[in-house]
């Protein structure tokens, strides 16, 4: 399984790196719009959202929309020992460049576990059924376990080229409830909603404004 994950991760990283920057910016805007239209996001009072690295789906528009609609916002930040935990941030928060080029608050105000209605997360590979492969270090999965994996709607963001029909997963891998690309919204069967009955009923061919 480790070899299969590594091979798929390498393939999708290369695909993402080859994206035209202009396309990636436009796709990030389309993904942000789809996230803002999710009923879970609209209803959320508290949101955890990652701060994007250079080649990831950019999330600044999502953060701005959350603040404008009165939501509390947190981002993953390093704690002692190198793990990650959510820290509350305000719109005017002073940020600093940290490990992996991520932005983190200078003086973190740590959030309590199970504080979030929606958790917006990055990844290198996703499947329509909610499978996720990250960068291989396990930081996101361990953070989700500490927060309580059954709480909050977990939303994975990626470009459509990073989608795979299926991904190898282990018991340590936390599935996403929803995956959003520039072309579609995929839901696990356990998180039915919108126009979809099951996650496998949606595929990359679903485009336009339809939410699958």
ZIFENHU-V842250 format. One record per helix or strand of 2 or more residues. SS is the DSSP state (hx for helix, st for strand). FROM is the first residue (numbers start at 1). TO is the last residue. If there is no record, write none. Layout:
SS:FROM:TO / SS:FROM:TO
This chain:
hx:2:17 / hx:21:37 / hx:39:43 / st:46:49 / hx:60:68 / st:72:78 / st:84:89 / st:95:97 / hx:99:101 / st:103:105 / st:109:110 / st:118:121 / st:125:127 / st:132:133 / hx:139:147 / st:153:157 / hx:160:162 / st:163:164 / st:178:180 / st:185:187 / hx:189:191 / hx:199:201
